Amino acid sequence: MSFSSNVRDELSRVEEHHPCCRKSELAALLRGGLCLRRVSGQFRLLFVSEHAALLRHVFSTVKTLYHSGPEVMVLKTHRFRDHAVYRLDFSALASGFDEKGLLHDCGIEVAGDRLNYLPWRPKAKCCRRAYLRGCFLATGSISDPDRSYHLEISFPDALLLSEFQSFLHEYGIDAKHITRKGHLLAYLKEGQEIVDFLNISGAHISLMQLENIRILKDVRNQVNRIVNCETANLEKTVNASFRQMDHIRYLDSHVGLDSLPDGLREVARLRLEHSEVSLQELGDMLNPVLTKSGVNHRLRKLEQLAMQEREKHPQVPV
């Protein structure tokens, strides 16, 4: 199963003990997932999903709160792969689209062939957490964190999108939004924001899995950065050593190292004998010991002398 399915499974098993929280979660589920479709010439209120655990959760919640459950239908489909599509039909439960029943409690109105949504504001913080969980259960998805960090939720109306962003903002999370193929999408792309959302919604097992993946990725990235840095430093050291040796050999062949001052001559010979060592290691070989900056100063002096000598004897092109 995908990581997204695991998250949905875990959230479907969260049990709210307070009726107000159950109603808030159900409101989010139906406001985001309920649709009005024409079936056999009649409009039907349907909640459609391929996720069996979610459908069981919605059915049991409605049954507990309203003592009557929606009609359950299972359709087999062979599109792309063999799987089942589950439908909950709320038409009988909300017969006549009663203003005092289920739709009213969820802030939904039926206007002809479309659904209208009324502002929804749970008073308690625990109810807003349940509402956020219901939004993800209705139309949310999350990418495999091994590949990327991306969580998105689709909304059928701008009001629902605005409510979701407002509730999430209370926890310090600012969800971005886009319009894709006519659908309004709220999304999170930062790993820490997704971790916070899973914590708020109650997916603690999935949160720990995501955190483990984040730690492994951070360690892997840190190791790569260290290796890249060490490689770059080594390459820089090797290039500098070859350049220094080239200047020293030029001085040796044109003026001779014995003509150099004692300090420069000692550093020059050590560099020719130990081309692979660093400046610090080169300084430790000297007697008396010289600091890294002191060795660098002498090597730069040798380079200047070589450049001056090259200017006196420019190469004649063949």
N, C-alpha and C positions, 0 to 999 in steps of 0.2 A: 504494500500500500504506500501511497505517496505521503509526504510529510503533511500536506494540506488535509488529506483524509484522516490522518492520525489526530491532528488538532481538532477537526470537526467531531471525530469520535469522542475525544476527551471532553469537549465542551457539551456534547449531547448527554454525557453522563453526570454533569453537574446538577445537583439537586438543590433547589431553592426551597427553604422551609417556610418562608413568609409568602402569603398569597399576593401581596403587593409586588414582590420581586418576580413572582411567576407571571403575573399579568404584564409587567414591564417587558420581560423577555418575550412573552407571546406576542405582545404588541409589535415589537421590533421584527419578529419573525414574519408576522402576517403583513405588516406595512411594507416590508422589503420583498417578501416572497409570494404574496397572494396576487393572483391575476384573474382577470375576467375574460373567459373564452366562450366562443359560441360552439356548443356541442349539440348536434342533432337539432339545430334550429333554435336552441335556447342558450341564454347566457348562464354560464356556470362559474362559481367562485372556486378556483382550484389552487392548491399548493402542490407544486410539482418538483420532484427531486429524484436523483438516482441513489441517494444515501439513505439506506434503510434505517440506520440508527437514528438519524435526524427525524425521519417520519414517525418513528415510534415515540420519540421524545415529544414532538408536537401533538400527536394524538393523545398521549397520556396526560399532557398538560391541559389540553382542552377538556378532556374527560373529567379531570379532577376539579377544574374551575367551574365548568358549566354542566356537569353531570350528564353529558351527552357528547358523543364523539362524531367527527366527520366520517363520511363514507370513504372507504379505502379501496383503491383500484390499483392493479398491477398490470403493466403493459410490458410485453417482451419485444425487444427491438434487436435487429441484426445489423443496424447501421454501424459501420466501422468495426464493431465487435458485438458479440452476444452479451446483452446485459438487460437488467430490468429497470423500468422507469416507474416510480411510485407516484400516485396522485391522491391527495386528500381533497374530497369535494365538500366544501362548506355551505353549499347552496341550501340544503335542508336545515342546517343548524341556524343559518341566518336567513330563514325563509322570509320573503317579502322585504329583505334587507332592512330588518327591524331596527329602528333608531334607538331602542332600549337594550339591544342584545350585544352579541359578540363584536360586531363591527363598530358600534358606538363606543364600547370599552376600549377598542384599539385605535380610535380616532380615524376611522375609515368611513367614507360615504360613497355610495354608488350613484353615478350620474350618467344615465343612459348606458353607453357601452364602455365607460371608463370609471376608474376609481379616483376619488379625491381624498386628500389627506388633511386632517386638522392638526394644528400645532399640538405637540405632545411634550410634556415636561414632568417627568417623575420628580416628586418632591425629595425623596430620600436618596442619599448617595449610593446606598446599596442597590436601589432600583435602577439608577443610571448605569451602574456596572452591569446589571442584568440586561439592560437595554442594549448596551454595547456588545455584549456577548450574543444576543439575539440577532443583531445586525450582521455579525460575521457568519453565524449559522445559516442565515437566510441566503446570502449571495456572496459570501467572502471566499477568498482563496489566498494561499501563501505559497511562495516558490520554495524549492528545495534549498535550504540554507547552505548546502555544500557548494552550490553554484552561484547563488546571488541572494540578496536580502530584498524581498518585495512582497508586500501584503496589500491586497486591494479588495474593496467592497463595492458592489454595484447598487445603485439606487434608482428607482423609477421616477423620482420627483426631486426637484431642487430643494424643497422644504426638508425632506428626509436627509439629504446630504448635509444641509446646513445644521440640522439638529445633531447629527453624528459628529461633525467637526466641533460643534460647541461643547458637547459632553466630553469629548476626548481632550479638548483644550483645558478643561478643569484639572486634568492630570498632567499638564505640562507637555502634551503631545500635540503638535500641529500637523494635521493630515493635509496633504496637497490634494488637488482634484483636477481631473481632466474630463473631456467628453470624447468617448470612443464609440463610433458607429451608433450614435444616438443615445448611448448610455452614459449616465453620470457615474464617475468612478472616484472614490476617495482612496488614496494610497499612501503607504509608508515605505521608505526605501533605506532607512537607517537601521542597522542591527539593534541598537539600543532602544529605539522607538518600538520595534516589533516585540522585543523582550518585555518592555513595559506594558504593551497592549495585551500580551499573553498573560501577564501577571494580573492585570485588571480584570480580564474576562474569566480567569480561573483555570487556564490551561497550564498548570504548574509542571506537569511531567514533560510536556512539549517544550516548555520554557527551559528546563534543565538540559534537554537534548540540544536545543539551539545554543545555549550557553557553552556546552561542551564543544560544539562545532566552532563557535566563535573563538574559544580559547586555542583550539588546535590551529585554526587559520591565522590567528595573531602570532602564535609561536612560529609557525611556518614562515610567515611574512618577515618576522624579526630575524630568523635565521638567514633568510634570503638576503635581507638588507645587510647583515653582518658579513656574509660571504661576498656580496657584491662590493662592499666597502673594502674588505681585506684584499680582494682581487685588484681593485682600483689602486689601492695603496702599493701593493706589490708591483703592479705594472709601472706605477710612477717611480718607485725606487729603482727598478731595473733600467728604465729609460734614462733616469738621471745618472746611474752608474756607468752605462755605456757612453753617455755624453762626456762624463768626467774622464773616463779612461781614454777616449779619443783625444781630448785636449792634452792629457798627460803624455801620451805616446808622441804627439806632435812636438811637444816641448823637448822630450827626450831625444828625438831624432834631429832636431834643429839647433838646440842650444845645450842639450845635455842636462840631466837632473842634478848632476854634481855642481852645476853653476847656480843652482837655486839656494835660497836661504835654508838653514837647517830645518826649521819648522815646516816649510812648504815641501822640502825634499822628503821628509819622513812621511808626511801624509800622502804624497804622490806615490811613493813606493808601496805603502800599505794598501792603497786603493788598487794598484796594479796586481798585487798578490791576493787581494780579497775582494773581488768584484761583486760578490753576492751579499755582503754584509751591509747593515744599515749605518747611518752616520753615528748613532750612539755606540754601536759595537766598534766602529772604527776608532772613536774617541777613547774607548776603554783599552785599546791596544797600545795607545801612545804612552810614553813615559817622559814627563808626568801625564796622567790622564787628562783628557781634554773634553769639554762639554760638547753636546751636539751642535750648538750654535757656533762654538769655536771651530769645530771641524768644517762646518758649512762655510764659515768665513774664509778658511784657508783654501778650500776647494774653489770657491768663487774667485779668489785671488789667482789661483792657477788658471782658471778659465779666462780671466782678463789678460793674463800674460800670454796665453796661447792665442787669443784673438788679436792682441797687438802684434805678435810675431807673424800671424797669418797676413795681417795688413802689410807688413814689410815685404813678404814674399808671396804675392798673389799668384794663384795657379794660372798657368798659361793654357788656354783651351787648345786641344789638339786639332 
